[in-house]
Amino acid sequence: MTTHGRERGGEQVRTQPRGDEGDTAPPGVDELRASFSRQSDPGFARQRSQQARSARVGLMAAGALVALVCLVVIVGQLNSGSQMGVGTVVYGLCLASAGLSVELARRGRTRLAMMAIILAAAGASLADALP
């Protein structure tokens, strides 16, 4: 037997009338509407934007720190008079990746910024193992 959404398991499902249309809405719609209206609270939106801003600032600071460390190591290697090896080039690439992460975080692309920071930090830590 086909129920067409009005019966379930032999018992009648009560529905509530919906506004002007005369259609019926499933039970619990009013509770959902009330919960959605609570979410549009300006304090909720303000808190979320502050969290996003603090995440961007934190990622920008971490990227700048990694870039600064890479820059200091590059300058130290070039001032020591040693030849420019693969490690110095890798530090340069890590510096570029860290700089990219700062710009990505500034533009709000926090996931990509985090990946760029991780790539730069991993590359900088492995650069000393290279000849």
Rosetta silent file (secondary structure, phi, psi, omega in degrees, C-alpha in Angstrom):
SEQUENCE: MTTHGRERGGEQVRTQPRGDEGDTAPPGVDELRASFSRQSDPGFARQRSQQARSARVGLMAAGALVALVCLVVIVGQLNSGSQMGVGTVVYGLCLASAGLSVELARRGRTRLAMMAIILAAAGASLADALP
SCORE:     score description
SCORE:     0.000 S_00000001
   1 L     0.000  135.367 -179.346    0.000    0.000    0.000 S_00000001
   2 L   -90.556  134.717 -174.577    1.333    3.440   -0.910 S_00000001
   3 L  -101.809  -21.471 -179.855    1.216    6.041    1.852 S_00000001
   4 L    57.481   30.393  173.575    2.185    9.245   -0.009 S_00000001
   5 L    80.928    1.371 -177.645    3.935   10.621    3.081 S_00000001
   6 L   -97.111  -22.296 -178.820    0.817   10.873    5.258 S_00000001
   7 E  -127.470  148.758  174.386    1.084    7.591    7.152 S_00000001
   8 E  -138.043  118.738  174.649    3.980    5.720    8.670 S_00000001
   9 L    61.117   32.902  176.562    3.650    2.202    9.969 S_00000001
  10 L    88.685  -10.859  179.153   -0.112    2.286   10.208 S_00000001
  11 E  -108.296  151.481 -177.553   -0.341    5.462   12.294 S_00000001
  12 E   -79.726  133.923  177.711   -1.304    8.888   11.051 S_00000001
  13 L   -94.544  124.166  179.601    1.430   11.545   10.980 S_00000001
  14 L   -79.905  136.773  176.168    0.244   14.942   12.185 S_00000001
  15 L  -124.729  156.558 -178.599    1.326   17.897   10.138 S_00000001
  16 E  -105.679  144.091  178.969    1.062   21.585   10.805 S_00000001
  17 E   -65.946  147.676 -176.347   -0.367   24.060    8.309 S_00000001
  18 L  -108.870  107.542  171.781    2.194   26.184    6.507 S_00000001
  19 L    43.070 -129.549 -174.246    1.447   29.916    6.252 S_00000001
  20 L   -90.355  -18.575 -168.965   -0.867   31.048    3.459 S_00000001
  21 L   -72.150  -23.565 -177.347   -0.350   28.199    1.029 S_00000001
  22 L    84.609   -7.702  175.507   -2.566   25.684    2.768 S_00000001
  23 L   -71.072  167.578  179.035    0.150   23.018    2.408 S_00000001
  24 E  -112.831  144.640  179.120    1.215   21.132    5.465 S_00000001
  25 E  -107.405  148.519  178.151    4.670   21.115    7.010 S_00000001
  26 L   -65.467  158.213 -179.986    6.186   18.185    8.893 S_00000001
  27 L   -65.363  146.889  178.277    6.300   18.403   12.690 S_00000001
  28 L    96.108   -1.001 -178.223    9.279   20.206   14.195 S_00000001
  29 H   -66.920  -38.854 -179.477    9.516   22.929   11.576 S_00000001
  30 H   -63.439  -37.584  178.231    8.803   25.663   14.098 S_00000001
  31 H   -66.257  -40.063  177.680   11.651   24.473   16.314 S_00000001
  32 H   -63.864  -43.265  178.973   14.012   24.492   13.342 S_00000001
  33 H   -63.118  -38.602  178.745   12.960   27.987   12.351 S_00000001
  34 H   -66.131  -39.222  179.502   13.481   29.182   15.913 S_00000001
  35 H   -68.898  -35.984  176.602   16.972   27.668   16.038 S_00000001
  36 H   -68.129  -35.884  178.932   17.881   29.302   12.714 S_00000001
  37 H   -68.804  -29.922  175.987   16.632   32.659   13.928 S_00000001
  38 H   -70.547  -30.288 -179.320   18.868   32.334   16.995 S_00000001
  39 H   -70.812  -22.555  179.628   21.873   31.698   14.753 S_00000001
  40 L   -81.570   17.308  177.204   21.441   35.033   13.036 S_00000001
  41 L   -62.296  130.677 -179.446   22.453   36.684   16.297 S_00000001
  42 H   -61.456  -30.728  177.959   24.932   39.534   15.550 S_00000001
  43 H   -65.463  -35.454  177.859   27.122   38.401   18.437 S_00000001
  44 H   -64.739  -45.358  179.636   27.484   34.973   16.827 S_00000001
  45 H   -66.487  -39.277  179.674   28.618   36.505   13.532 S_00000001
  46 H   -65.282  -42.147  179.249   30.987   38.893   15.313 S_00000001
  47 H   -63.971  -41.419  179.741   32.566   36.056   17.295 S_00000001
  48 H   -65.458  -40.524  179.168   33.035   33.994   14.135 S_00000001
  49 H   -69.112  -33.268  176.747   34.696   36.875   12.276 S_00000001
  50 H   -68.191  -37.520  177.306   37.017   37.504   15.242 S_00000001
  51 H   -65.972  -40.498  178.959   38.025   33.836   15.253 S_00000001
  52 H   -65.906  -40.332  179.178   38.731   33.960   11.517 S_00000001
  53 H   -65.160  -41.790  179.584   40.774   37.141   11.931 S_00000001
  54 H   -67.971  -33.468  175.621   42.831   35.650   14.762 S_00000001
  55 H   -65.587  -41.999  178.473   43.471   32.520   12.667 S_00000001
  56 H   -64.288  -43.149 -179.846   44.689   34.676    9.779 S_00000001
  57 H   -65.303  -41.382  178.848   46.941   36.729   12.049 S_00000001
  58 H   -63.742  -41.760  178.031   48.371   33.613   13.676 S_00000001
  59 H   -68.414  -36.115  177.063   49.133   32.015   10.334 S_00000001
  60 H   -64.311  -40.658  179.036   50.697   35.230    9.068 S_00000001
  61 H   -66.595  -41.911  179.033   52.932   35.354   12.147 S_00000001
  62 H   -65.592  -41.516  177.812   53.963   31.709   11.789 S_00000001
  63 H   -64.626  -40.276  178.208   54.731   32.165    8.104 S_00000001
  64 H   -65.917  -36.791  178.118   56.761   35.299    8.811 S_00000001
  65 H   -65.390  -44.943  178.369   58.725   33.465   11.511 S_00000001
  66 H   -64.107  -40.854  178.437   59.564   30.569    9.177 S_00000001
  67 H   -63.684  -40.195  179.350   60.530   33.052    6.440 S_00000001
  68 H   -64.877  -42.554  177.948   62.758   34.955    8.862 S_00000001
  69 H   -62.226  -44.579  178.913   64.532   31.780    9.969 S_00000001
  70 H   -63.176  -40.215  179.749   65.124   30.751    6.351 S_00000001
  71 H   -64.942  -42.747  179.070   66.427   34.208    5.495 S_00000001
  72 H   -63.126  -41.185  179.461   68.842   34.227    8.446 S_00000001
  73 H   -66.768  -40.981  179.064   70.177   30.792    7.484 S_00000001
  74 H   -62.832  -46.479  179.089   70.627   31.822    3.843 S_00000001
  75 H   -63.061  -40.167  178.341   72.498   34.987    4.813 S_00000001
  76 H   -63.862  -40.543  178.938   74.641   33.009    7.247 S_00000001
  77 H   -68.818  -39.280 -179.315   75.539   30.437    4.612 S_00000001
  78 H   -72.811  -31.633  178.479   76.383   33.077    2.009 S_00000001
  79 H   -77.664  -20.514 -178.740   78.494   35.124    4.458 S_00000001
  80 L   -75.559  -10.323  177.283   80.485   32.081    5.566 S_00000001
  81 L    86.416    0.359  179.183   82.126   31.907    2.151 S_00000001
  82 L   -75.777  160.484  179.995   80.983   28.382    1.438 S_00000001
  83 L   -70.766  153.500  179.340   79.726   27.500   -1.990 S_00000001
  84 L   -77.371  110.290 -177.372   76.069   27.760   -2.721 S_00000001
  85 L  -102.855 -170.106 -179.601   74.874   24.175   -2.472 S_00000001
  86 H   -64.994  -34.492  179.998   71.577   22.398   -2.747 S_00000001
  87 H   -62.076  -38.821  178.857   70.780   23.221    0.882 S_00000001
  88 H   -67.362  -38.822  177.682   70.922   26.957    0.209 S_00000001
  89 H   -65.346  -40.461  178.642   68.607   26.559   -2.773 S_00000001
  90 H   -64.929  -39.624  175.619   66.181   24.525   -0.652 S_00000001
  91 H   -62.065  -37.160  176.726   66.247   27.244    2.008 S_00000001
  92 H   -63.989  -41.596  176.755   65.435   29.746   -0.736 S_00000001
  93 H   -65.415  -37.586  177.727   62.456   27.671   -1.859 S_00000001
  94 H   -67.479  -36.453  175.785   61.297   27.402    1.748 S_00000001
  95 H   -62.115  -42.829  178.009   61.611   31.167    2.089 S_00000001
  96 H   -64.929  -40.524  178.966   59.397   31.579   -0.980 S_00000001
  97 H   -65.562  -39.219  178.334   56.876   29.079    0.387 S_00000001
  98 H   -68.022  -39.214  175.834   56.762   30.867    3.746 S_00000001
  99 H   -63.983  -38.501  176.054   56.274   34.203    2.006 S_00000001
 100 H   -63.520  -37.916  179.661   53.475   32.680   -0.024 S_00000001
 101 H   -65.043  -35.333  177.275   51.836   31.444    3.164 S_00000001
 102 H   -63.596  -44.114 -179.840   51.813   34.970    4.585 S_00000001
 103 H   -68.025  -39.302  177.487   50.047   36.270    1.492 S_00000001
 104 H   -63.546  -41.614  178.983   47.575   33.378    1.454 S_00000001
 105 H   -65.995  -37.255  178.614   46.728   33.964    5.117 S_00000001
 106 H   -63.290  -35.027 -179.878   46.264   37.669    4.446 S_00000001
 107 L   -85.433   -2.472  176.361   43.768   36.858    1.712 S_00000001
 108 L    93.818    6.215  178.188   41.861   34.423    3.943 S_00000001
 109 L   -90.492   72.757 -169.714   43.035   31.155    2.376 S_00000001
 110 H   -71.381  -33.347  179.467   43.977   29.674    5.723 S_00000001
 111 H   -67.404  -44.294  177.984   44.072   26.011    4.701 S_00000001
 112 H   -66.251  -36.342  178.189   46.435   26.701    1.826 S_00000001
 113 H   -64.008  -40.505  178.502   48.497   28.968    4.079 S_00000001
 114 H   -64.811  -39.807  178.192   48.832   26.188    6.648 S_00000001
 115 H   -65.721  -38.535  179.117   49.955   23.753    3.955 S_00000001
 116 H   -67.481  -37.303  177.535   52.536   26.252    2.692 S_00000001
 117 H   -65.646  -44.120  179.624   53.871   26.791    6.236 S_00000001
 118 H   -63.272  -42.368  178.526   54.158   23.047    6.815 S_00000001
 119 H   -62.257  -43.732 -179.865   55.932   22.612    3.479 S_00000001
 120 H   -65.840  -43.569 -178.910   58.356   25.449    4.280 S_00000001
 121 H   -67.699  -39.835  178.797   59.108   24.193    7.790 S_00000001
 122 H   -67.046  -42.308  178.143   59.592   20.595    6.628 S_00000001
 123 H   -64.354  -39.611  179.498   61.845   21.711    3.802 S_00000001
 124 H   -67.757  -35.439  179.919   63.891   23.934    6.099 S_00000001
 125 H   -74.603  -27.210  179.272   64.376   21.131    8.593 S_00000001
 126 H   -91.556   -9.197 -176.420   65.467   18.702    5.861 S_00000001
 127 H   -66.656  -29.877  179.951   67.708   21.185    4.037 S_00000001
 128 H   -70.023  -23.395  179.708   70.648   20.558    6.361 S_00000001
 129 H   -76.407  -16.571 -179.823   70.699   16.901    5.405 S_00000001
 130 L   -81.505  154.640 -178.382   71.362   17.815    1.780 S_00000001
 131 L   -69.260    0.000    0.000   74.959   18.294    0.530 S_00000001
